[in-house]
Amino acid sequence: EDKTEAVIWWRKAAEQNDSRAQCNLGKCYFNGEGVREDDTEAVIWWRKAAEQGEATAQFYLGYCYFNGIGVKEDKTEGIKWCRNAAEQGDAQAQFNLGYCYFNGHGVREDKTEAVKWFRNAAVQGDAKAQLSLGNCYFHGEGVREDKTEAVKWFRNAAEQGHASAQYQLGHCYFNGEGVREDQTEAVKWFRKAAEQGHADAQYSLGICYFYGDGVRKDHEESIKCFRKAAELGDEDAIEILKEISKSF
């Protein structure tokens, strides 16, 4: 591996107008790999590739405009490039465009349109989009509420290791929402998310140990979980630790 050498060859191709090389060279400048980090230079190369229709470069260029990185912030321009990439099937762009529609960032809020873009990215395996689509089904936002469908998408993302999806799937098993109640299965998913530092999962795992739900009751282990959650800023964990401390 030699990132400096990679940059040399990508630059040669980029200067001959190869859009993939231009996109890769932009990434090198953006991340400071094989070359000094330079967001402005990254934008220059991404623009060259984006104008040739390179979808990944269009997404990155849109991201830079939207957030004012290496270029003056312009959310309208950011959305334009993100949409160009999304319409070519770029999953990252589809998720981001859905996120913008869902929250009304740079575009009029439209949860139905958000669901459309989340779905496009989710069927390509984008875990963030799968989680977001699951949440839309769970809460009935932009689509008819369907907790069984929500669980399907939470599971898809959870099996890819997405911590928030693992927590949500555990929550569904714990409460029997969209799936048969199974607290042992809930503990399994809470644990997977907790091991990734997910505060709500740490707290929920602590509750399971405290009451013996889906796992053998173990107050010492529950307190460990509450402390980990509290260190991550979980207010419920902080409060329960205060209550526990009063009992000693």
SULHU-V440600 format. One line per field, one symbol per residue. ss: DSSP state (H for helix, E for strand, C for the rest). psi: psi as a letter, one per 20 degrees, with the letter a starting at -180 (. if undefined). A space follows every 50 residues. Layout:
ss = ???
psi = ???
This chain:
ss = CCHHHHHHHHHHHHCCCCHHHHHHHHHHHHHCCCCCCCHHHHHHHHHHHH CCCCHHHHHHHHHHHHHCCCCCCCHHHHHHHHHHHHHCCCHHHHHHHHHH HHHCCCCCCCHHHHHHHHHHHHCCCCHHHHHHHHHHHHHCCCCCCCHHHH HHHHHHHHCCCCHHHHHHHHHHHHHCCCCCCCHHHHHHHHHHHHCCCCHH HHHHHHHHHHHCCCCCCCHHHHHHHHHHHHHCCCHHHHHHHHHHHHCC
psi = pnhghghghhgghhijkohghgghhghghhilojqppnhghghghhgggh ijjogghgghggggghjlojqppnhghghghgggggiijohghgghgggg hgikojqppnhghggghggghgiijohghggggghghgiloiqppnhghg hghggghhijjoghhgghggggggiloiqppnhghggghgggghijkogh hgghhggghgikojqppnhghghgghggghhjjohgggghhggghhi.
